[in-house]
């Protein structure tokens, strides 16, 4: 995978989260958590892909900065996860 392909995948995930995220009141909790877990699985895969890509580029002394879009999605996911933990109490 090239760095351009990686960036496209990250951008697509962020856009999917923005458009399909569980932000409407008509979405049930179960469906919302299902959508969030799906995004999280994709996020984990992208983090793994980023690590592989960074190692490959390091051979050529090329630095790939951490993806800001992945960090954005992770921050939202962590907030939702904290809300979920509070709701279970």
Legacy VTK file of the C-alpha trace (Angstrom):
# vtk DataFile Version 3.0
C-alpha trace
ASCII
DATASET POLYDATA
POINTS 89 float
0.000 0.000 0.000
1.291 3.442 -0.862
1.079 6.449 1.412
-1.411 8.034 -1.008
-3.680 4.985 -0.822
-3.399 5.036 2.954
-4.357 8.714 3.115
-7.359 8.033 0.859
-8.513 5.197 3.118
-8.182 7.367 6.228
-10.084 10.207 4.577
-12.793 7.768 3.464
-13.140 6.408 7.015
-13.429 9.893 8.478
-16.025 10.850 5.870
-17.954 7.620 6.498
-17.964 8.365 10.210
-19.192 11.906 9.595
-21.983 10.809 7.270
-23.013 7.471 8.777
-22.138 8.046 12.412
-24.874 7.489 14.967
-25.705 11.153 15.436
-29.487 11.049 15.033
-31.985 10.467 17.801
-33.883 7.813 15.827
-30.917 5.405 15.912
-31.205 2.808 18.649
-28.396 2.334 21.156
-27.691 -1.142 19.835
-27.390 0.123 16.251
-25.250 3.064 17.391
-22.811 0.788 19.212
-22.738 -1.548 16.215
-21.806 1.365 13.931
-19.208 2.617 16.402
-17.633 -0.825 16.755
-17.468 -1.157 12.971
-15.639 2.167 12.738
-13.320 1.085 15.562
-12.417 -2.138 13.739
-11.578 -0.156 10.620
-9.594 2.277 12.742
-7.523 -0.519 14.272
-6.810 -1.895 10.789
-5.726 1.532 9.570
-3.418 1.937 12.580
-1.838 -1.422 11.725
-1.493 -0.380 8.069
0.062 2.915 9.153
2.660 1.089 11.262
3.623 -1.177 8.341
3.830 1.791 5.997
5.969 3.770 8.445
8.405 0.852 8.828
8.664 0.500 5.051
9.311 4.194 4.534
11.847 4.267 7.376
14.117 2.052 5.267
14.445 5.014 2.912
14.659 7.504 5.785
11.250 8.923 4.875
9.143 10.041 7.806
5.377 9.571 7.706
3.739 11.755 10.340
0.894 10.189 12.319
-2.461 10.646 10.631
-4.403 13.581 12.067
-7.656 12.147 10.701
-7.128 8.873 12.567
-6.480 10.885 15.728
-9.760 12.771 15.192
-11.767 9.567 14.841
-10.004 8.022 17.847
-10.787 11.079 19.983
-14.484 10.855 19.138
-14.454 7.096 19.705
-12.853 7.548 23.135
-15.486 10.114 24.085
-18.282 7.782 23.005
-16.635 4.943 24.896
-16.554 7.030 28.096
-20.224 7.930 27.628
-21.000 4.249 27.152
-19.171 3.361 30.359
-21.092 6.007 32.306
-24.406 4.852 30.823
-23.761 1.275 31.994
-23.372 2.390 35.618
LINES 1 90
89 0 1 2 3 4 5 6 7 8 9 10 11 12 13 14 15 16 17 18 19 20 21 22 23 24 25 26 27 28 29 30 31 32 33 34 35 36 37 38 39 40 41 42 43 44 45 46 47 48 49 50 51 52 53 54 55 56 57 58 59 60 61 62 63 64 65 66 67 68 69 70 71 72 73 74 75 76 77 78 79 80 81 82 83 84 85 86 87 88
